[in-house]
Amino acid sequence: MKNRFQDLTTFDLYHNRGKVKWIIFIISLIISIGSIYYTDLLVSDLKIREKRQIDLYANAMEYLASGNDNLTFIHQEIIVENTSIPVIITDANGIPNEHKNIKLKKNSTEEEIKAQLSYELVRMRAEYEPIVLAEDYLIFYRNSELLRRLQYYPYVQLSVILVFGLLAFAVFNQSKLAEQNRVWAGLTKETAHQLGTPLASLMAWIDYLKNSPVWDENQEVIQEMDKDVVKLRLVTERFSNIGSTPVIQPENVYQTVEEAVNYLRPRLSSKVEIQLNSHADNIYGMMNKPLFEWVIENICKNAVDAMKGRGDILINIVKESERFIVIDISDTGKGMEKSMYKKVFNPGFTTRQRGWGLGLTLAKRIIEGYHKGKIYVKTSEMGKGTTFRIVLNAVQE
């Protein structure tokens, strides 16, 4: 029992927010149906009450028609007091003789009154069968305005609640996004700041080694160290760009992707082959080069993890139109189910035991937040691999 309670108290709302949304939706639906059902019961009771009132009204009219002398009470208390239910009394042929509680336009002519009463008769026939009075007269009636308003009240109420709920959701969602943005910006700026001091020290030590006696014997090692320091400077620049508004400018897409791939190749497993294809090497798109290289690296590293360090990565670059450039990154990994297409971009989502689940989240933020493009899972097949598609804005010629 204790373990079960612990499972309930440790329910992860963030990663199960889809279930939480469905629970809230179902509860809201139950409340809505209950409100409509209860109002419908009230309407049904009022209909029965008004039907009894009309029957009483008909009996009173029939009693009046009988010529009884004691008519004052009946006329005053039953007929005159009906101030809510619309009624039309017609002859056997359906020609109106009297009417009560029918709203007519001011200064209406006889023709306009007849037309209005004919229209009201059509509405009354659609709602209730007329009451036959002494076989010479018919009493037509329909629901009162109060009953009609009550009938539509729950729908109006639910509409107002829905609009308010949507507005509240939009406000809270925007507030949450703004808070996330502040966290992202603060975290990345602090990371860039923290990396700055040791990076400057490493650069100084490498300059010292280049001018020291060990240079001749360790030239290759020091050059590789220098490349890694350059990479660290690039990472620092990336974090700095994430924490502020990055500069988006025209860049050669093929060249940018090629540089990212050339950096990755010696640092990945020798059993991973990366192939880069493009119909042209002068395709220019709007991008921030350091951030876009980061996206390519993150997707490729995820592909390597999906392939468990063995397989092929194919990158195709195509200028789809004058407005858009498409980059497809395909791997030969384990693939994923369709239900996972969107989840892979959620913060914290990872299939690795030691992963943070932020690589694809960063990629989505960079492409859609800063580059105003698109990134999504184009296709995936279990056991065969996955293709990620990036859509960038092309430079307008």
C-alpha positions in Angstrom: 0.0 0.0 0.0 2.9 2.3 0.8 4.6 1.7 -2.5 1.3 2.4 -4.3 0.9 5.7 -2.5 4.5 6.6 -3.4 3.8 5.9 -7.1 0.8 8.2 -7.0 2.7 11.0 -5.2 5.6 10.8 -7.7 3.4 10.9 -10.7 5.3 13.0 -13.3 2.9 15.7 -14.5 5.3 17.0 -17.1 6.0 13.8 -19.0 2.4 12.6 -18.5 0.8 16.0 -19.4 -1.0 14.3 -22.3 -2.8 12.0 -19.9 -3.5 15.0 -17.5 -5.0 17.0 -20.4 -7.3 14.0 -21.2 -8.3 13.7 -17.6 -9.2 17.4 -17.4 -11.1 17.2 -20.7 -13.1 14.2 -19.5 -13.9 15.9 -16.1 -14.9 19.0 -18.0 -17.1 17.0 -20.3 -18.8 15.3 -17.4 -19.5 18.6 -15.7 -20.8 20.0 -19.0 -23.1 17.0 -19.6 -24.3 17.2 -16.0 -25.1 20.9 -16.4 -27.0 20.3 -19.6 -28.9 17.3 -18.1 -29.9 19.2 -15.0 -31.1 22.2 -17.0 -33.0 19.8 -19.3 -34.8 18.4 -16.2 -35.7 21.9 -15.2 -36.9 22.7 -18.7 -39.0 19.5 -18.8 -40.6 20.4 -15.5 -41.4 23.9 -16.7 -42.8 22.5 -20.0 -45.2 20.3 -18.0 -46.1 23.2 -15.8 -46.8 25.5 -18.8 -48.8 22.7 -20.4 -51.0 22.5 -17.3 -51.4 26.2 -17.3 -52.5 26.2 -21.0 -54.9 23.3 -20.2 -56.3 25.4 -17.4 -56.5 28.4 -19.7 -58.4 26.3 -22.3 -60.8 25.0 -19.7 -61.4 28.6 -18.5 -62.2 29.7 -22.1 -64.5 26.8 -22.5 -66.2 27.7 -19.2 -66.6 31.3 -20.4 -68.1 30.1 -23.6 -70.7 28.1 -21.7 -72.3 31.4 -20.6 -71.9 30.9 -16.8 -72.7 34.0 -14.8 -69.9 33.6 -12.3 -67.0 34.6 -14.7 -65.2 37.4 -12.9 -62.8 35.1 -11.0 -62.0 32.9 -14.0 -61.4 35.8 -16.3 -59.2 37.8 -13.8 -57.2 35.0 -12.2 -56.7 32.6 -15.2 -57.0 34.4 -18.5 -55.7 37.9 -17.6 -52.9 36.5 -15.4 -51.3 34.6 -18.2 -48.6 37.2 -19.1 -45.9 34.9 -20.3 -47.1 32.0 -22.5 -47.9 33.1 -26.2 -51.4 32.0 -27.2 -53.4 32.3 -30.4 -57.1 31.2 -30.5 -58.3 30.3 -34.0 -61.5 29.0 -35.5 -61.8 25.5 -36.9 -60.2 26.7 -40.2 -57.2 28.1 -38.4 -58.1 31.8 -38.8 -56.9 33.8 -35.7 -59.6 35.3 -33.6 -57.7 36.3 -30.4 -54.1 36.3 -29.3 -52.2 37.0 -26.1 -48.6 37.6 -25.3 -47.6 38.0 -29.0 -45.1 40.8 -29.6 -46.3 42.8 -32.5 -44.6 45.8 -34.1 -45.8 49.2 -33.2 -48.2 50.9 -35.6 -48.6 47.6 -37.5 -51.3 47.4 -40.2 -53.9 44.7 -40.3 -52.1 42.9 -43.0 -48.8 43.0 -41.1 -50.6 41.7 -37.9 -52.1 38.8 -39.9 -48.7 38.0 -41.4 -47.1 38.1 -37.9 -49.8 35.9 -36.4 -49.5 33.4 -39.4 -45.8 33.2 -38.7 -46.4 32.6 -35.0 -48.9 29.9 -35.8 -46.3 28.1 -37.8 -43.9 28.2 -34.9 -46.6 27.0 -32.5 -47.6 24.1 -34.7 -43.9 23.0 -34.8 -43.8 22.9 -31.0 -47.1 21.6 -29.8 -50.4 20.2 -31.1 -53.3 22.7 -30.6 -55.9 22.2 -27.9 -59.4 21.7 -29.3 -62.0 23.9 -27.6 -65.6 22.8 -28.1 -64.7 21.6 -31.6 -65.2 25.2 -32.9 -62.0 26.8 -31.7 -58.3 25.8 -31.5 -55.8 27.1 -28.9 -52.2 27.3 -30.2 -49.3 28.0 -27.9 -45.6 27.7 -27.6 -43.0 28.0 -24.8 -42.6 31.2 -22.9 -39.5 33.4 -23.4 -38.4 32.5 -19.9 -38.5 28.8 -20.7 -36.8 29.4 -24.0 -34.0 31.4 -22.4 -33.5 28.7 -19.8 -33.3 26.1 -22.5 -30.3 27.8 -24.1 -28.8 29.0 -20.9 -26.4 26.0 -20.3 -25.0 26.4 -23.8 -24.4 30.1 -23.3 -22.9 29.3 -19.9 -20.6 26.6 -21.3 -19.5 28.9 -24.2 -18.5 31.6 -21.7 -16.6 29.1 -19.6 -14.9 27.7 -22.7 -13.8 31.2 -23.9 -12.6 32.1 -20.4 -10.8 28.7 -20.1 -9.1 29.3 -23.5 -8.0 32.8 -22.6 -6.7 31.6 -19.2 -4.9 28.7 -20.9 -3.3 31.1 -23.5 -2.2 33.5 -20.7 -0.7 30.8 -18.5 0.9 29.1 -21.5 2.5 32.3 -22.6 3.6 33.0 -19.0 5.2 29.5 -18.9 6.9 30.0 -22.2 8.2 33.4 -21.1 9.5 31.8 -17.9 11.2 29.0 -19.8 12.8 31.6 -22.1 14.2 33.4 -19.1 15.6 30.2 -17.7 17.1 29.2 -21.0 18.7 32.7 -21.5 20.0 32.8 -17.9 21.4 29.3 -18.0 23.2 29.8 -21.4 24.6 33.2 -20.5 26.0 31.8 -17.2 27.4 28.7 -19.0 29.2 31.0 -21.6 30.5 33.1 -18.7 31.8 30.1 -16.8 33.5 28.6 -19.9 35.2 31.9 -20.7 37.8 31.8 -17.9 39.2 28.3 -18.3 39.0 28.6 -22.1 41.2 31.7 -22.0 43.7 29.8 -19.8 43.7 26.9 -22.2 44.5 29.2 -25.1 47.4 30.7 -23.3 48.8 27.2 -22.4 48.5 26.1 -26.0 50.4 29.2 -27.2 53.0 28.4 -24.6 53.4 24.8 -25.9 53.7 26.0 -29.5 56.7 28.0 -28.5 58.2 25.4 -26.1 60.8 22.6 -26.9 58.0 20.0 -26.8 56.4 21.4 -30.0 58.6 19.3 -32.4 57.8 16.0 -30.6 54.1 16.7 -30.0 53.1 18.9 -32.9 50.2 16.7 -34.0 48.8 16.4 -30.4 49.1 20.1 -29.8 47.3 20.9 -33.1 44.4 18.6 -32.1 44.3 20.3 -28.8 44.1 23.6 -30.5 41.2 22.4 -32.7 39.3 21.4 -29.5 40.0 24.8 -28.0 38.6 26.4 -31.1 35.6 24.1 -30.8 35.2 25.2 -27.2 35.2 28.8 -28.3 32.5 27.9 -30.8 30.5 26.2 -28.1 30.8 29.3 -25.9 29.7 31.5 -28.8 26.7 29.2 -29.3 25.6 29.4 -25.7 26.1 33.2 -25.8 23.8 33.3 -28.9 21.2 31.1 -27.2 21.1 33.6 -24.3 20.6 36.6 -26.6 19.1 37.4 -30.0 21.4 35.7 -32.5 22.3 37.4 -35.8 20.6 35.6 -38.8 22.3 36.3 -42.1 22.9 34.7 -45.5 25.3 31.7 -45.3 26.3 28.9 -47.6 24.2 25.9 -46.4 26.3 23.2 -48.1 29.6 24.7 -46.8 28.2 25.1 -43.2 26.9 21.4 -43.1 30.2 20.2 -44.6 32.3 21.9 -41.9 30.1 20.4 -39.2 30.4 16.9 -40.8 34.2 17.3 -41.2 34.5 18.2 -37.5 32.4 15.2 -36.5 34.0 12.5 -38.7 37.2 12.0 -36.7 35.3 12.2 -33.4 32.7 9.5 -34.2 33.1 5.8 -34.4 35.1 4.6 -37.4 32.1 2.3 -38.2 29.9 5.3 -38.9 29.9 6.6 -42.5 28.5 10.1 -43.1 27.6 11.0 -46.7 26.7 14.5 -47.8 24.8 15.1 -51.1 23.5 18.3 -52.7 22.5 19.3 -56.2 24.6 22.5 -55.8 27.3 23.8 -53.5 26.2 27.4 -53.6 22.8 27.2 -51.9 22.4 30.2 -49.5 20.0 30.3 -46.6 19.3 32.6 -43.7 21.0 31.2 -40.6 23.2 31.8 -37.6 26.2 29.6 -38.6 27.4 28.5 -35.1 23.9 27.6 -34.0 23.0 25.8 -37.2 26.2 23.7 -37.0 25.1 22.8 -33.5 21.8 21.5 -34.8 23.6 19.3 -37.4 25.9 17.9 -34.7 23.0 17.1 -32.3 21.0 15.3 -34.9 24.1 13.3 -36.2 25.0 12.4 -32.6 21.5 11.2 -32.0 21.7 9.2 -35.2 24.9 7.5 -34.0 23.3 6.6 -30.7 20.3 5.2 -32.5 22.6 3.1 -34.7 24.7 2.0 -31.6 27.9 3.3 -33.2 27.6 1.4 -36.5 25.8 2.4 -39.7 25.3 5.1 -42.3 24.2 8.7 -42.1 23.0 10.4 -45.3 22.5 14.2 -45.5 20.7 15.6 -48.6 20.4 19.3 -49.2 17.9 20.5 -51.7 16.6 24.0 -52.6 12.9 23.0 -52.8 11.8 26.5 -54.0 12.8 30.1 -54.1 11.7 30.4 -50.5 12.8 27.2 -48.8 15.8 24.9 -48.4 15.3 21.3 -47.2 18.0 19.3 -45.4 17.1 15.6 -44.8 19.3 13.7 -42.3 18.7 9.9 -42.5 20.2 7.1 -40.4 20.1 3.3 -40.4 19.2 3.1 -36.7 16.5 1.3 -34.8 13.7 3.8 -35.9 10.7 4.8 -33.8 7.0 4.5 -33.7 4.8 7.3 -35.1 3.6 8.2 -31.7 7.2 9.2 -30.8 7.6 11.7 -33.7 6.8 14.8 -31.5 7.9 13.4 -28.1 11.6 13.2 -29.2 11.7 17.0 -29.1 10.4 17.3 -25.6 12.9 18.4 -22.9 14.2 15.5 -20.9 13.1 12.8 -23.5 15.9 10.4 -24.1 16.4 6.7 -24.7 19.9 6.7 -23.2 20.5 6.0 -19.5 22.9 8.9 -19.1 21.3 11.3 -21.5 19.8 14.7 -20.6 17.3 14.7 -23.5 18.1 18.3 -24.5 19.9 17.8 -27.9 16.7 17.7 -30.1 15.0 20.2 -27.8 17.8 22.7 -28.5 17.7 21.8 -32.2 13.9 22.6 -32.3 14.4 25.8 -30.4 17.2 27.0 -32.7 15.5 26.1 -36.0 11.9 27.2 -35.1 12.6 29.9 -32.5 15.6 31.7 -34.1 15.6 30.7 -37.7 11.8 30.7 -38.2 12.1 27.3 -39.9 10.8 23.8 -39.3 12.3 20.6 -37.9 10.4 17.4 -37.6 10.6 13.6 -38.1 9.8 13.1 -41.8 9.8 9.3 -41.8 10.8 6.4 -39.5 10.6 2.7 -39.7 11.3 0.3 -36.9 14.6 -1.6 -37.6 15.4 0.5 -40.7 16.1 4.1 -39.6 14.8 7.6 -39.2 14.8 10.8 -41.4 14.8 14.2 -39.8 13.8 17.1 -42.0 15.0 20.7 -41.5 13.3 23.5 -43.5 15.3 26.8 -43.7 14.4 30.1 -45.4 16.3 30.6 -48.5 18.0 33.8 -49.5 15.8 35.6 -52.0 17.6 36.3 -55.2 
